[in-house]
Amino acid sequence: MKGPKHGGANIKVMEMMGDIRAHVKDYGDKDEIAAYLSKILDKEAFDRQGLIYGMGHAVYSLSDPRERVFKQYVEALACEKNRTDDLRLYQNIEEIAPVLIAQRRHMKKAVSPNIDFFSGFVYDMLGIPRELYTAIFAMARIVGWSAHRIEELISSNKIIRPAYMSVMEEKK
């Protein structure tokens, strides 16, 4: 539940978007956006990992169905919160990034945005602090984890699951 590719992915997207905003002047200029995204992919910008965060998914290879449903609500909230300029930047990256990634990696199948691409943006529009993003991600999974644990305890057949213990330090 941690790291830039799983539980903390939407935080990494938000950090990347902040970096893009600092370097792209016109959110409607697709050439300017593409040039900066190319620098990110070439490990010359942002965290120098060569990744456009929020793009692609290990399981949802064609598209992330969660993102497809979520996006309409993101757009409505952005209009309501007067964040249409930011939305335009997200939409342009959503259009440009898959093409650049496919070109760089010589891929035939398209890469599409995943749920994390937009979820941090929504949390930000709702005023939710970033330190709660991963906790919100985990909340949706606790019922399933609990069911797995109960099944392990009452069943004679052992189910092997990844460890699910907190690694956080306690805070007052």
C-alpha positions as CSV (number, residue, x, y, z in Angstrom):
1,M,0.0,0.0,0.0
2,K,2.9,2.4,-0.5
3,G,5.1,3.7,-3.2
4,P,4.6,5.8,-6.4
5,K,3.1,2.9,-8.4
6,H,0.4,1.7,-6.0
7,G,-1.1,3.2,-2.8
8,G,0.9,6.5,-3.3
9,A,0.4,6.7,-7.0
10,N,-2.1,9.6,-6.9
11,I,0.4,11.6,-4.7
12,K,3.1,11.0,-7.3
13,V,0.7,12.2,-10.0
14,M,0.0,15.3,-8.0
15,E,3.8,16.0,-7.5
16,M,4.3,15.5,-11.3
17,M,1.4,17.8,-12.1
18,G,2.9,20.5,-9.9
19,D,6.2,20.1,-11.7
20,I,4.5,20.3,-15.1
21,R,2.6,23.4,-14.0
22,A,5.9,25.0,-13.0
23,H,7.4,24.4,-16.4
24,V,4.5,24.7,-18.8
25,K,3.1,28.2,-19.3
26,D,0.1,27.5,-21.6
27,Y,-2.0,24.5,-20.6
28,G,-3.7,24.6,-24.0
29,D,-0.4,24.5,-25.9
30,K,-0.1,20.8,-26.8
31,D,3.3,21.2,-28.3
32,E,4.7,22.8,-25.1
33,I,3.1,20.0,-23.0
34,A,4.5,17.3,-25.4
35,A,8.0,18.8,-25.2
36,Y,7.9,18.8,-21.4
37,L,6.5,15.3,-21.2
38,S,9.2,14.2,-23.6
39,K,11.8,15.5,-21.1
40,I,10.1,13.5,-18.3
41,L,10.2,10.4,-20.4
42,D,13.9,11.0,-21.3
43,K,14.7,11.3,-17.6
44,E,15.6,15.0,-18.0
45,A,12.8,16.4,-15.8
46,F,10.7,15.9,-12.7
47,D,12.0,12.9,-10.7
48,R,14.2,11.6,-13.6
49,Q,12.6,8.1,-13.5
50,G,11.3,8.3,-17.1
51,L,7.7,7.8,-16.0
52,I,4.5,9.7,-16.7
53,Y,2.6,8.8,-13.5
54,G,-1.1,7.8,-13.8
55,M,-0.6,6.2,-17.2
56,G,-1.0,2.5,-17.7
57,H,-2.1,-0.3,-15.4
58,A,-0.8,-3.8,-14.8
59,V,-4.2,-5.5,-15.1
60,Y,-6.3,-3.0,-17.2
61,S,-4.2,-3.0,-20.4
62,L,-6.8,-1.5,-22.8
63,S,-8.3,1.0,-20.4
64,D,-9.1,1.4,-16.7
65,P,-12.9,1.1,-16.5
66,R,-12.8,2.9,-13.1
67,E,-11.1,5.9,-14.8
68,R,-13.7,6.0,-17.6
69,V,-16.6,6.2,-15.2
70,F,-14.8,8.6,-12.8
71,K,-13.7,11.0,-15.5
72,Q,-17.2,12.4,-16.0
73,Y,-17.4,13.3,-12.3
74,V,-14.0,14.8,-12.4
75,E,-15.0,17.1,-15.2
76,A,-18.2,18.2,-13.5
77,L,-16.4,18.9,-10.2
78,A,-13.7,20.9,-12.0
79,C,-16.3,23.1,-13.6
80,E,-18.1,23.5,-10.2
81,K,-14.8,24.4,-8.4
82,N,-13.5,26.7,-11.2
83,R,-10.6,24.4,-12.0
84,T,-11.2,24.2,-15.8
85,D,-7.7,25.4,-16.6
86,D,-6.2,22.5,-14.5
87,L,-8.7,20.1,-16.1
88,R,-7.6,21.2,-19.6
89,L,-4.0,20.4,-18.6
90,Y,-5.0,16.9,-17.4
91,Q,-7.0,16.3,-20.6
92,N,-4.2,17.4,-22.8
93,I,-1.7,15.1,-20.9
94,E,-4.3,12.3,-21.1
95,E,-4.3,12.7,-24.9
96,I,-0.6,13.3,-25.5
97,A,1.1,11.0,-23.0
98,P,-0.1,7.7,-24.4
99,V,1.2,8.6,-27.9
100,L,4.6,9.6,-26.5
101,I,4.9,6.5,-24.3
102,A,4.0,4.3,-27.2
103,Q,6.6,5.9,-29.5
104,R,9.4,5.8,-26.9
105,R,8.7,2.2,-25.9
106,H,7.8,1.0,-29.4
107,M,4.5,-0.3,-28.2
108,K,1.6,-1.4,-30.4
109,K,-1.1,-1.3,-27.8
110,A,-2.1,2.0,-26.3
111,V,-1.4,3.1,-22.8
112,S,-4.3,4.8,-21.1
113,P,-4.8,6.8,-17.9
114,N,-5.6,4.9,-14.7
115,I,-7.8,5.9,-11.8
116,D,-4.8,7.5,-10.0
117,F,-4.3,10.0,-12.8
118,F,-7.5,11.9,-11.7
119,S,-8.1,10.8,-8.1
120,G,-5.5,13.1,-6.5
121,F,-6.9,16.0,-8.5
122,V,-10.4,15.3,-7.1
123,Y,-9.0,15.0,-3.5
124,D,-7.3,18.3,-4.0
125,M,-10.5,20.0,-5.3
126,L,-12.3,18.6,-2.2
127,G,-9.6,20.1,0.1
128,I,-8.4,16.7,1.3
129,P,-4.7,16.8,2.5
130,R,-2.3,14.6,0.6
131,E,-1.3,12.7,3.6
132,L,-4.8,11.1,3.6
133,Y,-4.7,10.0,0.0
134,T,-3.2,6.6,0.7
135,A,-5.5,6.1,3.7
136,I,-8.5,6.7,1.5
137,F,-7.1,4.2,-1.0
138,A,-6.8,1.6,1.8
139,M,-10.2,2.2,3.3
140,A,-11.9,0.8,0.3
141,R,-9.9,-2.4,0.7
142,I,-10.3,-3.0,4.5
143,V,-13.5,-5.0,4.2
144,G,-11.9,-7.4,1.7
145,W,-8.8,-7.8,3.8
146,S,-10.9,-8.4,6.9
147,A,-12.9,-11.1,5.0
148,H,-9.6,-12.8,4.0
149,R,-8.4,-12.8,7.5
150,I,-11.6,-14.2,9.0
151,E,-11.6,-16.9,6.3
152,E,-8.0,-17.8,7.3
153,L,-9.0,-18.0,11.0
154,I,-12.2,-20.2,10.6
155,S,-11.2,-22.3,7.7
156,S,-9.3,-25.6,8.0
157,N,-7.7,-24.8,4.6
158,K,-5.0,-22.2,4.8
159,I,-5.1,-19.3,2.4
160,I,-1.8,-17.6,1.8
161,R,-2.1,-13.8,1.5
162,P,0.4,-11.0,1.5
163,A,1.2,-9.5,4.9
164,Y,-1.1,-6.6,5.8
165,M,0.5,-5.0,8.8
166,S,1.1,-1.3,9.2
167,V,4.7,-0.1,8.9
168,M,3.8,3.4,10.1
169,E,5.2,4.9,13.2
170,E,2.5,5.8,15.7
171,K,1.8,9.5,15.9
172,K,0.0,11.3,18.7
